[in-house]
């Protein structure tokens, strides 16, 4: 027949305490790992947001540059149209002078 002890086994108490300590450590390690993953994801998201903001800023600057260029071309086109009209008037005047000289000759 098996002998029954009236005192609890000390090895069992140590094993239970050690198991509880390791369970707490494992839980802390998992929590730290999950917090690290969350921080990494937040940093990655922040970096992507910064990249998008920079790209937007570059696109806005490029749009302003193109708008300035288009305005400059419009001004130049208006100047060339005015010059063209002036040259047409001069050519018509000279043509008139030449035709009057021919008619007089």
PyMOL commands that set and color helices and strands:
alter all, ss='L'
color gray80, all
select helices_A, chain A and resi 10-104
alter helices_A, ss='H'
color red, helices_A
deselect
rebuild
show_as cartoon
